[in-house]
Amino acid sequence: MESSDVGRLGEGIAAGYLVKRGYKILARNWRSRRWGEIDIVAEHQNRLVFIEVKTRSTKSVGEPFESINYYKVRSLLRTAKIFKAENPNTPEQLSLDAISIVLSSPPDIEYFENIYQEI
């Protein structure tokens, strides 16, 4: 399976996981012209949640979330601020979260809330 297929599969699993927990999906693969993409934008408990999804076929190269580094967080923050500016009628409280998925049977899913506090 190509890495883009793994990523798309993981994002679908993550979206289903979030919906089952009461999240309202507002956008998937939302792109800013300059800074990049946010995998999932959702609303939950009056929070606007920006979610980075990391998926791996196995843990042989490490945990999926380990690939979220300083530069990725910086890009996500910039993109999240642009989304908020373009969508002012969304909740004021913001959260940057991550979902780590290993494609086992069943998938191994870990959800990390508030991976960065100052947005």
Secondary structure, 3 states (H helix, E strand, C coil): CCHHHHHHHHHHHHHHHHHHCCCEEEEEEEEECCCEEEEEEEEECCEEEEEEEEEECCCCCCCHHHHCCHHHHHHHHHHHHHHHHHCCCCCCEEEEEEEEEECCCCCEEEEEEEEECCC
